[in-house]
Amino acid sequence: QVDLVESGGGLVQAGDSLRLSCTGSGRDISRYAVAWFRQAPGKERDFVARSRRIGGNVYSTDYADDVKGRFAISRENRKNAVYLEIHSLNLEDTAVYYCAADSGNRDTRLPSDYADWGQGTQVTVSS
């Protein structure tokens, strides 16, 4: 089991950029698939982005269609961290953002495939 802690959320204005961090402890998450999900009030938890190792230090990424071009997922393995950069924030980006890890390193967007979750970080976008 890996413990995940998200940080970097807050109250921002529409059009701003933000970087969320997900830091793992207890296990090396460089070999895990790590994904970001978000959950807006009254809605389901939706997939946002995923990074998984495909060989050596090479990682593939996957993005939900509605965030492509504005969101970027990256890693800093020496810090056991995964980041989510969000640009051109809009009101629809308001949600709790969660990172999750899959030790099986699977190419999956399903929340049920991720065993380890952080507590979430709130992002609120104001107009």
ZAVO-301408 format. One record per residue: residue number from 1; x, y, z of N, C-alpha, C in turn. Coordinates in steps of 0.001 Angstrom, whole numbers, plus 524288, in hexadecimal, padded with zeros to 5 digits. Each point is the difference from the previous one (the first is absolute). Layout:
% residues N
<n NUM, n.c1 X, n.c2 Y, n.c3 Z, ca.c1 X, ca.c2 Y, ca.c3 Z, c.c1 X, c.c2 Y, c.c3 Z>
...
//
This chain:
% residues 127
<n 1, n.c1 8034C, n.c2 7FB57, n.c3 80000, ca.c1 7FCB4, ca.c2 804A9, ca.c3 80000, c.c1 80371, c.c2 804DE, c.c3 80000>
<n 2, n.c1 7FE5B, n.c2 803E1, n.c3 7FD19, ca.c1 802DD, ca.c2 804EA, ca.c3 7FFDD, c.c1 7FC6D, c.c2 80450, c.c3 80203>
<n 3, n.c1 8021E, n.c2 8036B, n.c3 80321, ca.c1 7FD1C, ca.c2 80489, ca.c3 801E5, c.c1 800DB, c.c2 8048D, c.c3 7FC45>
<n 4, n.c1 7FBCB, n.c2 80282, n.c3 7FE83, ca.c1 80038, ca.c2 80451, ca.c3 7FC4D, c.c1 7FDD8, c.c2 804F0, c.c3 8028A>
<n 5, n.c1 802A3, n.c2 80449, n.c3 7FF1F, ca.c1 7FE3D, ca.c2 80501, ca.c3 8021B, c.c1 7FFFA, c.c2 80403, c.c3 7FBA0>
<n 6, n.c1 7FB69, n.c2 8024B, n.c3 7FF1A, ca.c1 7FF90, ca.c2 8041C, ca.c3 7FC0E, c.c1 800AB, c.c2 8055C, c.c3 8028C>
<n 7, n.c1 801D0, n.c2 803AE, n.c3 7FCFE, ca.c1 80076, ca.c2 80563, ca.c3 801C8, c.c1 7FFD2, c.c2 8039B, c.c3 7FB47>
<n 8, n.c1 7FF61, n.c2 80508, n.c3 80113, ca.c1 80030, ca.c2 803D5, ca.c3 7FBD4, c.c1 7FAC8, c.c2 80247, c.c3 7FE70>
<n 9, n.c1 7FBCB, n.c2 7FDF5, n.c3 80234, ca.c1 7FAE4, ca.c2 80223, ca.c3 7FEB9, c.c1 7FF22, c.c2 80541, c.c3 802A1>
<n 10, n.c1 7FB97, n.c2 8025C, n.c3 7FEBD, ca.c1 7FEB7, ca.c2 804FA, ca.c3 80265, c.c1 7FBDF, c.c2 802E0, c.c3 7FCEB>
<n 11, n.c1 7FF43, n.c2 804EA, n.c3 8015D, ca.c1 7FC4B, ca.c2 8036E, ca.c3 7FD4E, c.c1 802F8, c.c2 80324, c.c3 7FBED>
<n 12, n.c1 7FE6E, n.c2 7FF76, n.c3 7FB1C, ca.c1 802A3, ca.c2 802A7, ca.c3 7FBBE, c.c1 7FBF8, c.c2 802AD, c.c3 7FC92>
<n 13, n.c1 801DB, n.c2 80378, n.c3 7FC9A, ca.c1 7FC7C, ca.c2 802A8, ca.c3 7FC6B, c.c1 7FFFD, c.c2 7FD5A, c.c3 7FAB5>
<n 14, n.c1 7FBB6, n.c2 80077, n.c3 7FD4F, ca.c1 7FFA8, ca.c2 7FDE4, ca.c3 7FAB8, c.c1 8046B, c.c2 80230, c.c3 7FCB2>
<n 15, n.c1 80273, n.c2 7FC86, n.c3 7FD07, ca.c1 80462, ca.c2 80188, ca.c3 7FCBF, c.c1 8054A, c.c2 7FF08, c.c3 8026B>
<n 16, n.c1 80018, n.c2 7FF33, n.c3 8051D, ca.c1 804EC, ca.c2 7FEF3, ca.c3 802B7, c.c1 80203, c.c2 7FA85, c.c3 7FECC>
<n 17, n.c1 804C1, n.c2 7FF04, n.c3 801C6, ca.c1 80256, ca.c2 7FACC, ca.c3 7FFB3, c.c1 8012E, c.c2 7FE18, c.c3 80580>
<n 18, n.c1 8007B, n.c2 7FADD, n.c3 80079, ca.c1 800D6, ca.c2 7FD9B, ca.c3 8051E, c.c1 8032B, c.c2 7FB0C, c.c3 7FF36>
<n 19, n.c1 8032A, n.c2 7FEA7, n.c3 803D8, ca.c1 802A8, ca.c2 7FAF3, ca.c3 7FFE5, c.c1 7FEB9, c.c2 7FD06, c.c3 804F6>
<n 20, n.c1 7FDB4, n.c2 7FB72, n.c3 7FF44, ca.c1 7FED9, ca.c2 7FC84, ca.c3 80457, c.c1 8045E, c.c2 7FC06, c.c3 80084>
<n 21, n.c1 8011C, n.c2 7FE8F, n.c3 804DD, ca.c1 80414, ca.c2 7FC26, ca.c3 8010B, c.c1 7FDA5, c.c2 7FB48, c.c3 802B6>
<n 22, n.c1 8022F, n.c2 7FB90, n.c3 7FEC8, ca.c1 7FE91, ca.c2 7FB16, ca.c3 8028B, c.c1 8051D, c.c2 7FD68, c.c3 8019F>
<n 23, n.c1 800BA, n.c2 7FF74, n.c3 80510, ca.c1 804DE, ca.c2 7FDC3, ca.c3 801FC, c.c1 7FEE5, c.c2 7FAD0, c.c3 8029A>
<n 24, n.c1 80307, n.c2 7FC1F, n.c3 7FE81, ca.c1 7FF55, ca.c2 7FAC2, ca.c3 8022B, c.c1 803E3, c.c2 7FEE1, c.c3 80454>
<n 25, n.c1 7FE5F, n.c2 7FCBB, n.c3 803A4, ca.c1 8038A, ca.c2 7FE25, ca.c3 80413, c.c1 7FEBF, c.c2 7FA51, c.c3 80122>
<n 26, n.c1 80404, n.c2 7FD39, n.c3 801A7, ca.c1 7FF56, ca.c2 7FA7E, ca.c3 8012F, c.c1 8018C, c.c2 7FC72, c.c3 7FB82>
<n 27, n.c1 7FF6B, n.c2 801C7, n.c3 7FB47, ca.c1 8017E, ca.c2 7FD00, ca.c3 7FB5A, c.c1 801F0, c.c2 803C8, c.c3 7FBCF>
<n 28, n.c1 80329, n.c2 7FDE2, n.c3 7FC95, ca.c1 801DC, ca.c2 802F8, ca.c3 7FB84, c.c1 7FBC1, c.c2 7FFE6, c.c3 7FBCF>
<n 29, n.c1 7FDBD, n.c2 80484, n.c3 7FEEE, ca.c1 7FBB2, ca.c2 8001E, ca.c3 7FC3F, c.c1 801CC, c.c2 800A8, c.c3 7FA5E>
<n 30, n.c1 80524, n.c2 7FFFB, n.c3 7FF1D, ca.c1 801D9, ca.c2 800A6, ca.c3 7FA9D, c.c1 7FE4C, c.c2 7FB77, c.c3 7FC82>
<n 31, n.c1 7FF07, n.c2 7FB73, n.c3 8025F, ca.c1 7FE4B, ca.c2 7FB75, ca.c3 7FCFF, c.c1 7FA12, c.c2 7FF4E, c.c3 80008>
<n 32, n.c1 7FD45, n.c2 80384, n.c3 80295, ca.c1 7FA54, ca.c2 7FFBA, ca.c3 8004E, c.c1 7FD9A, c.c2 8034C, c.c3 7FBA7>
<n 33, n.c1 7FB7A, n.c2 7FE61, n.c3 7FE34, ca.c1 7FCBE, ca.c2 803A8, ca.c3 7FD18, c.c1 7FDA5, c.c2 803C1, c.c3 80403>
<n 34, n.c1 80063, n.c2 804FC, n.c3 7FECD, ca.c1 7FDC9, ca.c2 803F1, ca.c3 8037D, c.c1 7FC44, c.c2 80366, c.c3 7FCCF>
<n 35, n.c1 7FB6E, n.c2 800B2, n.c3 80217, ca.c1 7FC04, ca.c2 80301, ca.c3 7FD3A, c.c1 7FDD5, c.c2 8044F, c.c3 8037B>
<n 36, n.c1 7FDEC, n.c2 803DF, n.c3 7FD74, ca.c1 7FD0D, ca.c2 8041A, ca.c3 802A0, c.c1 7FA3F, c.c2 7FF73, c.c3 7FE88>
<n 37, n.c1 7FCBE, n.c2 80090, n.c3 803E1, ca.c1 7FA5D, ca.c2 80011, ca.c3 7FF47, c.c1 7FDF3, c.c2 80503, c.c3 80284>
<n 38, n.c1 7FB48, n.c2 8016D, n.c3 7FE9F, ca.c1 7FD96, ca.c2 80470, ca.c3 802A1, c.c1 7FA36, c.c2 7FEEA, c.c3 800DD>
<n 39, n.c1 7FE00, n.c2 80266, n.c3 80415, ca.c1 7FA82, ca.c2 7FF45, ca.c3 8015A, c.c1 7FDA0, c.c2 8053D, c.c3 80174>
<n 40, n.c1 7FC53, n.c2 801B1, n.c3 7FCD1, ca.c1 7FD21, ca.c2 804CC, ca.c3 8010C, c.c1 7FB54, c.c2 7FEBA, c.c3 80375>
<n 41, n.c1 7FDEB, n.c2 803D7, n.c3 802C5, ca.c1 7FB8F, ca.c2 7FF00, ca.c3 80378, c.c1 7FB69, c.c2 7FD84, c.c3 7FD1D>
<n 42, n.c1 7FE0D, n.c2 7FBB9, n.c3 8021E, ca.c1 7FB80, ca.c2 7FD6B, ca.c3 7FDBF, c.c1 8011E, c.c2 7FCBF, c.c3 7FB2E>
<n 43, n.c1 804FB, n.c2 7FF86, n.c3 7FEA9, ca.c1 80169, ca.c2 7FD13, ca.c3 7FB48, c.c1 80387, c.c2 7FB66, c.c3 80154>
<n 44, n.c1 800A9, n.c2 7FC99, n.c3 7FC39, ca.c1 80367, ca.c2 7FB7A, ca.c3 800BA, c.c1 805BB, c.c2 801A8, c.c3 7FFAE>
<n 45, n.c1 80356, n.c2 7FC81, n.c3 801D7, ca.c1 8059E, ca.c2 800E6, ca.c3 7FFA7, c.c1 801C0, c.c2 7FEAE, c.c3 7FA72>
<n 46, n.c1 80237, n.c2 803D3, n.c3 7FD55, ca.c1 80164, ca.c2 7FF6C, ca.c3 7FA81, c.c1 805E7, c.c2 7FFBA, c.c3 7FF36>
<n 47, n.c1 8018E, n.c2 7FCD3, n.c3 7FC54, ca.c1 8057E, ca.c2 7FFA3, ca.c3 7FE71, c.c1 801B3, c.c2 8051A, c.c3 7FD78>
<n 48, n.c1 804C6, n.c2 801A6, n.c3 80129, ca.c1 80232, ca.c2 804C2, ca.c3 7FDC0, c.c1 804E9, c.c2 7FED2, c.c3 7FCD4>
<n 49, n.c1 803C5, n.c2 7FD60, n.c3 80279, ca.c1 804F7, ca.c2 7FF08, ca.c3 7FD5C, c.c1 802BB, c.c2 7FB64, c.c3 80297>
<n 50, n.c1 8038E, n.c2 7FD6F, n.c3 7FCF1, ca.c1 802CB, ca.c2 7FB77, ca.c3 8020A, c.c1 80568, c.c2 7FFC0, c.c3 7FDCD>
<n 51, n.c1 803AF, n.c2 7FE4C, n.c3 80335, ca.c1 80562, ca.c2 7FF28, ca.c3 7FE5C, c.c1 8018F, c.c2 7FA7B, c.c3 80190>
<n 52, n.c1 80259, n.c2 7FD30, n.c3 7FC66, ca.c1 801D3, ca.c2 7FAC3, ca.c3 80144, c.c1 8051D, c.c2 7FEEC, c.c3 7FD35>
<n 53, n.c1 80351, n.c2 7FCE7, n.c3 80285, ca.c1 8050C, ca.c2 7FEBD, ca.c3 7FDB1, c.c1 7FF45, c.c2 7FBFD, c.c3 7FBAA>
<n 54, n.c1 802A5, n.c2 800EA, n.c3 7FB9B, ca.c1 7FFC8, ca.c2 7FC45, ca.c3 7FBAC, c.c1 80556, c.c2 7FDAE, c.c3 7FEE4>
<n 55, n.c1 8040C, n.c2 801D2, n.c3 802DB, ca.c1 80535, ca.c2 7FDBE, ca.c3 7FF64, c.c1 80422, c.c2 803CE, c.c3 801B4>
<n 56, n.c1 803C1, n.c2 7FE31, n.c3 80309, ca.c1 80426, ca.c2 80377, ca.c3 801DC, c.c1 7FDA9, c.c2 804A1, c.c3 802E0>
<n 57, n.c1 80186, n.c2 804A8, n.c3 7FE64, ca.c1 7FDC3, ca.c2 804BE, ca.c3 80244, c.c1 7FC2B, c.c2 8028F, c.c3 7FC3F>
<n 58, n.c1 7FDB3, n.c2 7FCE1, n.c3 7FCB2, ca.c1 7FC3B, ca.c2 80203, ca.c3 7FC2D, c.c1 7FA84, c.c2 7FEF2, c.c3 801F7>
<n 59, n.c1 7FCD5, n.c2 80409, n.c3 7FFDF, ca.c1 7FAA1, ca.c2 7FFAC, ca.c3 801ED, c.c1 7FC30, c.c2 80195, c.c3 7FBC1>
<n 60, n.c1 7FBA7, n.c2 7FD47, n.c3 7FFD3, ca.c1 7FBC7, ca.c2 8019E, ca.c3 7FC91, c.c1 7FC0F, c.c2 80325, c.c3 80333>
<n 61, n.c1 7FD13, n.c2 80350, n.c3 7FD4E, ca.c1 7FBFB, ca.c2 80311, ca.c3 80298, c.c1 7FACC, c.c2 7FF4D, c.c3 7FD35>
<n 62, n.c1 7FBE3, n.c2 800FF, n.c3 802DB, ca.c1 7FAB9, ca.c2 7FF91, ca.c3 7FDEB, c.c1 7FCC3, c.c2 80453, c.c3 80281>
<n 63, n.c1 7FCB4, n.c2 80276, n.c3 7FCF3, ca.c1 7FCDA, ca.c2 80455, ca.c3 801F4, c.c1 7FA4D, c.c2 7FF58, c.c3 7FE71>
<n 64, n.c1 7FC9C, n.c2 801AB, n.c3 80376, ca.c1 7FA7E, ca.c2 8004F, ca.c3 7FE94, c.c1 7FF60, c.c2 8040D, c.c3 7FBAD>
<n 65, n.c1 7FC3E, n.c2 7FF1E, n.c3 7FCA5, ca.c1 7FF57, ca.c2 8036B, ca.c3 7FB6C, c.c1 7FF11, c.c2 805A6, c.c3 80190>
<n 66, n.c1 7FD2C, n.c2 800D6, n.c3 80443, ca.c1 7FE8D, ca.c2 8055A, ca.c3 80156, c.c1 80469, c.c2 80313, c.c3 802A2>
<n 67, n.c1 80484, n.c2 7FD8E, n.c3 800E2, ca.c1 80456, ca.c2 802DD, ca.c3 8025B, c.c1 804D2, c.c2 80023, c.c3 7FC7E>
<n 68, n.c1 7FFCB, n.c2 7FD42, n.c3 7FBB0, ca.c1 80481, ca.c2 7FFDF, ca.c3 7FC78, c.c1 8017E, c.c2 8057D, c.c3 7FE53>
<n 69, n.c1 80500, n.c2 80104, n.c3 8002A, ca.c1 801FF, ca.c2 80519, ca.c3 7FE6D, c.c1 80059, c.c2 803E7, c.c3 80473>
<n 70, n.c1 7FD33, n.c2 7FF04, n.c3 80452, ca.c1 8003C, ca.c2 80388, ca.c3 8047D, c.c1 80295, c.c2 7FD8D, c.c3 804C7>
<n 71, n.c1 7FFD6, n.c2 7FAC9, n.c3 8004D, ca.c1 8022F, ca.c2 7FD3B, ca.c3 8047A, c.c1 804EE, c.c2 7FD24, c.c3 7FE48>
<n 72, n.c1 803BE, n.c2 7FFA7, n.c3 8038C, ca.c1 804CB, ca.c2 7FD20, ca.c3 7FEE4, c.c1 801A6, c.c2 7FD05, c.c3 804E4>
<n 73, n.c1 800DC, n.c2 7FAF5, n.c3 7FF60, ca.c1 801C3, ca.c2 7FCBB, ca.c3 80457, c.c1 805CE, c.c2 7FEEB, c.c3 7FF51>
<n 74, n.c1 802DB, n.c2 8002A, n.c3 80444, ca.c1 8059D, ca.c2 7FF0C, ca.c3 7FFBD, c.c1 801CD, c.c2 7FD8B, c.c3 80516>
<n 75, n.c1 804D9, n.c2 7FE28, n.c3 7FFF6, ca.c1 8022C, ca.c2 7FD62, ca.c3 8049B, c.c1 80548, c.c2 80252, c.c3 80177>
<n 76, n.c1 80138, n.c2 7FF7D, n.c3 804EF, ca.c1 80535, ca.c2 80123, ca.c3 801FE, c.c1 80166, c.c2 7FB7A, c.c3 8039D>
<n 77, n.c1 80265, n.c2 7FBFD, n.c3 7FDB2, ca.c1 800C6, ca.c2 7FB1F, ca.c3 802D9, c.c1 80392, c.c2 8009F, c.c3 804C0>
<n 78, n.c1 803BC, n.c2 80389, n.c3 7FFC2, ca.c1 8037F, ca.c2 800A2, ca.c3 8047F, c.c1 7FD14, c.c2 80208, c.c3 804C1>
<n 79, n.c1 7FB68, n.c2 8025B, n.c3 7FF19, ca.c1 7FCAC, ca.c2 801D8, ca.c3 80442, c.c1 7FB49, c.c2 7FC6E, c.c3 800D2>
<n 80, n.c1 7FFD1, n.c2 7FBC3, n.c3 7FCF6, ca.c1 7FB82, ca.c2 7FC6E, ca.c3 8004F, c.c1 7FAE3, c.c2 802F5, c.c3 7FF58>
<n 81, n.c1 7FFED, n.c2 80364, n.c3 7FC12, ca.c1 7FB99, ca.c2 80388, ca.c3 7FF51, c.c1 7FDF2, c.c2 7FFE5, c.c3 7FA70>
<n 82, n.c1 7FAFF, n.c2 8011A, n.c3 7FF93, ca.c1 7FD5C, ca.c2 800AA, ca.c3 7FB03, c.c1 7FD16, c.c2 8052D, c.c3 8003E>
<n 83, n.c1 80046, n.c2 802EC, n.c3 7FBB5, ca.c1 7FDA7, ca.c2 8052E, ca.c3 7FFE6, c.c1 7FBAE, c.c2 8004E, c.c3 7FBEF>
<n 84, n.c1 7FC74, n.c2 8039D, n.c3 800DE, ca.c1 7FBFB, ca.c2 80139, ca.c3 7FC23, c.c1 7FFE0, c.c2 805E4, c.c3 7FF56>
<n 85, n.c1 801AB, n.c2 801C7, n.c3 7FB73, ca.c1 7FFB3, ca.c2 8058A, ca.c3 7FEC5, c.c1 7FAE0, c.c2 80113, c.c3 7FD35>
<n 86, n.c1 7FD61, n.c2 80425, n.c3 801AD, ca.c1 7FAFD, ca.c2 80171, ca.c3 7FDB1, c.c1 80071, c.c2 805A5, c.c3 7FE26>
<n 87, n.c1 7FED8, n.c2 800D1, n.c3 7FB18, ca.c1 8004C, ca.c2 80539, ca.c3 7FDB6, c.c1 7FA90, c.c2 801D6, c.c3 7FE61>
<n 88, n.c1 7FF79, n.c2 80522, n.c3 7FF86, ca.c1 7FB04, ca.c2 80255, ca.c3 7FE4F, c.c1 7FB6A, c.c2 7FDD1, c.c3 80319>
<n 89, n.c1 80078, n.c2 8002C, n.c3 8051E, ca.c1 7FBEA, ca.c2 7FDE0, ca.c3 80361, c.c1 7FACB, c.c2 80292, c.c3 7FEE0>
<n 90, n.c1 7FBE6, n.c2 7FCE1, n.c3 80026, ca.c1 7FABC, ca.c2 8020A, ca.c3 7FF61, c.c1 7FC85, c.c2 7FDE7, c.c3 80464>
<n 91, n.c1 7FB4B, n.c2 8021B, n.c3 8004F, ca.c1 7FC8A, ca.c2 7FEB8, ca.c3 8045F, c.c1 7FEED, c.c2 7FA27, c.c3 8004E>
<n 92, n.c1 7FFF5, n.c2 7FD58, n.c3 7FB76, ca.c1 7FED1, ca.c2 7FA63, ca.c3 7FFE1, c.c1 80477, c.c2 7FCB3, c.c3 80239>
<n 93, n.c1 80472, n.c2 80265, n.c3 800F4, ca.c1 80464, ca.c2 7FD2A, ca.c3 8025D, c.c1 7FF90, c.c2 7FFBE, c.c3 805F4>
<n 94, n.c1 7FC30, n.c2 802B6, n.c3 80236, ca.c1 7FF3E, ca.c2 7FFD6, ca.c3 805AD, c.c1 7FE9B, c.c2 7FA75, c.c3 801AC>
<n 95, n.c1 80321, n.c2 7FDCB, n.c3 80374, ca.c1 7FF47, ca.c2 7FA95, ca.c3 801B3, c.c1 80415, c.c2 7FEB5, c.c3 8042B>
<n 96, n.c1 7FF3C, n.c2 7FB85, n.c3 80271, ca.c1 8042C, ca.c2 7FDB4, ca.c3 80326, c.c1 80332, c.c2 7FC8D, c.c3 7FC5A>
<n 97, n.c1 80509, n.c2 800CA, n.c3 80006, ca.c1 80389, ca.c2 7FD0B, ca.c3 7FCA4, c.c1 802D6, c.c2 7FBE2, c.c3 8033E>
<n 98, n.c1 7FFCA, n.c2 7FB33, n.c3 7FE11, ca.c1 80266, ca.c2 7FB94, ca.c3 802AE, c.c1 80441, c.c2 7FD9C, c.c3 7FC93>
<n 99, n.c1 8043A, n.c2 7FE43, n.c3 8026D, ca.c1 8039B, ca.c2 7FCA9, ca.c3 7FD26, c.c1 7FF4E, c.c2 7FA6E, c.c3 801FE>
<n 100, n.c1 8012A, n.c2 7FC51, n.c3 7FCA4, ca.c1 7FF44, ca.c2 7FA7E, ca.c3 80138, c.c1 80444, c.c2 7FCE2, c.c3 7FD55>
<n 101, n.c1 8016A, n.c2 7FB9C, n.c3 80263, ca.c1 8044D, ca.c2 7FCD4, ca.c3 7FDF9, c.c1 7FE59, c.c2 7FA57, c.c3 7FF4E>
<n 102, n.c1 80200, n.c2 7FDAB, n.c3 7FBDD, ca.c1 7FF03, ca.c2 7FA7F, ca.c3 7FEC7, c.c1 8053A, c.c2 7FD37, c.c3 7FF9B>
<n 103, n.c1 80101, n.c2 7FC66, n.c3 80396, ca.c1 804FE, ca.c2 7FD29, ca.c3 7FFF7, c.c1 80088, c.c2 7FC7A, c.c3 7FB40>
<n 104, n.c1 7FBA1, n.c2 7FEC9, n.c3 7FD7E, ca.c1 8002D, ca.c2 7FCC7, ca.c3 7FB4A, c.c1 80187, c.c2 8030A, c.c3 7FB23>
<n 105, n.c1 80084, n.c2 80535, n.c3 80086, ca.c1 801B7, ca.c2 8033B, ca.c3 7FBA2, c.c1 7FC81, c.c2 7FF3E, c.c3 7FB2D>
<n 106, n.c1 7FAF4, n.c2 7FF81, n.c3 800F3, ca.c1 7FC72, ca.c2 7FEF1, ca.c3 7FBAB, c.c1 7FE7D, c.c2 804F9, c.c3 7FD0D>
<n 107, n.c1 7FEB8, n.c2 7FF40, n.c3 7FB29, ca.c1 7FE12, ca.c2 80443, ca.c3 7FCAE, c.c1 7FA18, c.c2 8003D, c.c3 800C6>
<n 108, n.c1 7FE52, n.c2 802BC, n.c3 80403, ca.c1 7FA86, ca.c2 7FFF9, ca.c3 8016F, c.c1 7FE45, c.c2 80557, c.c3 801F3>
<n 109, n.c1 7FB10, n.c2 8012D, n.c3 7FF0A, ca.c1 7FDA0, ca.c2 804D9, ca.c3 801DC, c.c1 7FC00, c.c2 7FEE7, c.c3 80449>
<n 110, n.c1 7FF52, n.c2 7FB12, n.c3 80176, ca.c1 7FBED, ca.c2 7FEA6, ca.c3 803BB, c.c1 801CD, c.c2 800FF, c.c3 8059B>
<n 111, n.c1 7FD10, n.c2 802FF, n.c3 802FD, ca.c1 8017E, ca.c2 800E3, ca.c3 80580, c.c1 800A0, c.c2 7FAE6, c.c3 8030A>
<n 112, n.c1 7FCDB, n.c2 7FC20, n.c3 7FEC6, ca.c1 8002C, ca.c2 7FB11, ca.c3 802DB, c.c1 80515, c.c2 7FD02, c.c3 7FF25>
<n 113, n.c1 802F7, n.c2 80161, n.c3 7FC0A, ca.c1 80501, ca.c2 7FD67, ca.c3 7FEFA, c.c1 8047C, c.c2 80250, c.c3 80329>
<n 114, n.c1 7FF02, n.c2 80449, n.c3 8029E, ca.c1 8040F, ca.c2 8029A, ca.c3 80316, c.c1 7FF0A, c.c2 7FEDB, c.c3 805CB>
<n 115, n.c1 803C1, n.c2 7FD6B, n.c3 80272, ca.c1 7FF48, ca.c2 7FE3F, ca.c3 80565, c.c1 80164, c.c2 80431, c.c3 80408>
<n 116, n.c1 80395, n.c2 80371, n.c3 7FE91, ca.c1 801ED, ca.c2 803CE, ca.c3 803CB, c.c1 7FE59, c.c2 8057D, c.c3 7FE5E>
<n 117, n.c1 7FDEC, n.c2 802E4, n.c3 803C1, ca.c1 7FDD7, ca.c2 8052E, ca.c3 7FEFE, c.c1 801F0, c.c2 803E7, c.c3 80408>
<n 118, n.c1 80090, n.c2 804DA, n.c3 7FE45, ca.c1 800F7, ca.c2 8042F, ca.c3 803A0, c.c1 7FAE1, c.c2 8021B, c.c3 80225>
<n 119, n.c1 8006E, n.c2 803E1, n.c3 80364, ca.c1 7FB5D, ca.c2 8023A, ca.c3 80284, c.c1 7FD67, c.c2 8043B, c.c3 7FCB6>
<n 120, n.c1 802AA, n.c2 801B7, n.c3 7FBF4, ca.c1 7FDCA, ca.c2 803ED, ca.c3 7FC87, c.c1 801A0, c.c2 80583, c.c3 8015E>
<n 121, n.c1 7FFF4, n.c2 80361, n.c3 7FC17, ca.c1 80112, ca.c2 80585, ca.c3 800CA, c.c1 7FBEA, c.c2 80321, c.c3 7FD04>
<n 122, n.c1 7FDBC, n.c2 803DC, n.c3 80292, ca.c1 7FBBA, ca.c2 80304, ca.c3 7FDB8, c.c1 80224, c.c2 80433, c.c3 7FC67>
<n 123, n.c1 7FDC4, n.c2 80041, n.c3 7FB55, ca.c1 80113, ca.c2 80445, ca.c3 7FC5F, c.c1 7FADB, c.c2 802D9, c.c3 7FF12>
<n 124, n.c1 7FFE8, n.c2 80500, n.c3 80121, ca.c1 7FB5F, ca.c2 8032B, ca.c3 7FF31, c.c1 8015F, c.c2 8047E, c.c3 7FC5E>
<n 125, n.c1 7FD29, n.c2 8005B, n.c3 7FBAC, ca.c1 80106, ca.c2 80411, ca.c3 7FC24, c.c1 7FBAA, c.c2 8040F, c.c3 80058>
<n 126, n.c1 80181, n.c2 804E0, n.c3 80090, ca.c1 7FC33, ca.c2 8043E, ca.c3 80044, c.c1 80041, c.c2 80346, c.c3 7FB0D>
<n 127, n.c1 7FBAB, n.c2 80270, n.c3 7FEC0, ca.c1 7FFC7, ca.c2 80326, ca.c3 7FB2F, c.c1 801ED, c.c2 80580, c.c3 800F6>
//
